[in-house]
Amino acid sequence: MWKGDEMKAIQVNQYANVYDNLEVVNIKRPTPSYSEVLVKVESASLFPSDDLILNNNYVGKRALPFIGGSIGVGTVVESGGGFFANRLLNKKVYFVPGSSRSGTWAEYALADGKTSLAVGKGNPEHYINFGNSLTAVALVSDAIKQGPKAMVVNAAAGNVGRLINYYAKLKNINVINVVRTEQQHTLLKNMGAATVILESDKRFDIKLIALAKQLNATYAIDSVSGLQLSGLLKNLPNSSCVSVIGNLSGDEAKVNVMQDVIAKGHTIQGFAIADYLAKQSTFKLLSLLRNAKRLHNQYSEQFTLGQSLSLEQASTNMSVLFKNSTASLSIIKPHK
């Protein structure tokens, strides 16, 4: 249902040649249903997951056309009613869109009042990375529950990977970091990571097997998937768990189930932060949020923000913006 004033948004019209078919459109502002809120978007994400969505490589194919953007920060300007929605009125929130068609690359977006998080009155750019802090805390908490003394993190130089390192250190969990480039290797070493392995190292498999055994690393976090998932399963100690949190490779995972899973007693689990949070008790959820806020407030300034772009600027430069999300994070300012 639509009402009232119009708003601008970046619309995805087709998956083929997607970057050439993004369009800034004028559409009517959405009306929140019961327990939903309408958010005036102040900052919107340009995360790797947004790129996967654009290229139809993320969970669930979205019906075309749709508004892009998976994460946003803004001020709640309207409530659809109910306790959870009403409590957020006029507050700044971190949110995931409440509808597959109501993305954050827009001046306004719908959000679920139950899952939107009040974040304070500071600069919205400060909070756009909060979801990565929450994901890092949730993953390390999941690992601790399963009892490993160490973990392997694939694509460890990304925002989530670095935050995992910071939080794991606080919890006395060793991390074996896997990275792609020398630049990423240096980045992690400079931030204090003890163990970093280059994918291109000719002795990569030997090193990972030895380190995982030495440190008892029976939990791994994989955001790359594809062929690398099979490599992780082969190199981890028996009875390990791999949490797959993404598919940055864009490739289909090929796993020898008999040799690499059943024979070794491994577990593979898909990890989506929204699903994980939904399964937690109120007490556990509040604890996760507190720890994520502490982590975010302590380390978020270390993550360089790139450009702040208008909807028009972002729509014409999207393919370039997604090429380097490790060094910096560009954001969209819909009202710019």
HELIX and SHEET records of a PDB file:
HELIX    1   1 VAL A   18  ASN A   21  5                                   4    
HELIX    2   2 PRO A   48  LEU A   54  1                                   7    
HELIX    3   3 PHE A   83  ASN A   86  1                                   4    
HELIX    4   4 PRO A  124  TYR A  127  1                                   4    
HELIX    5   5 PHE A  130  GLN A  146  1                                  17    
HELIX    6   6 ASN A  159  LEU A  170  1                                  12    
HELIX    7   7 GLU A  182  ASN A  190  1                                   9    
HELIX    8   8 PHE A  204  LEU A  215  1                                  12    
HELIX    9   9 LEU A  227  ASN A  235  1                                   9    
HELIX   10  10 VAL A  257  ILE A  262  3                                   6    
HELIX   11  11 ILE A  273  ALA A  278  1                                   6    
HELIX   12  12 THR A  282  TYR A  299  1                                  18    
HELIX   13  13 SER A  300  GLN A  302  5                                   3    
HELIX   14  14 LEU A  311  LEU A  321  1                                  11    
SHEET    1   A 3 LEU A  22  PRO A  30  0                                        
SHEET    2   A 3 TRP A   2  VAL A  12 -1                                        
SHEET    3   A 3 PHE A  66  ILE A  67 -1                                        
SHEET    1   B 5 TYR A 108  ASP A 112  0                                        
SHEET    2   B 5 GLU A  36  ALA A  44 -1                                        
SHEET    3   B 5 GLY A  72  SER A  79 -1                                        
SHEET    4   B 5 LYS A  92  PHE A  95 -1                                        
SHEET    5   B 5 LEU A 117  ALA A 118 -1                                        
SHEET    1   C 6 THR A 195  LEU A 198  0                                        
SHEET    2   C 6 ASN A 174  VAL A 179  1                                        
SHEET    3   C 6 ALA A 150  ASN A 154  1                                        
SHEET    4   C 6 ALA A 217  ASP A 222  1                                        
SHEET    5   C 6 CYS A 241  VAL A 244  1                                        
SHEET    6   C 6 THR A 267  GLY A 270  1                                        
SHEET    1   D 2 LEU A 305  LEU A 309  0                                        
SHEET    2   D 2 LEU A 329  ILE A 332  1                                        
END                                                                             
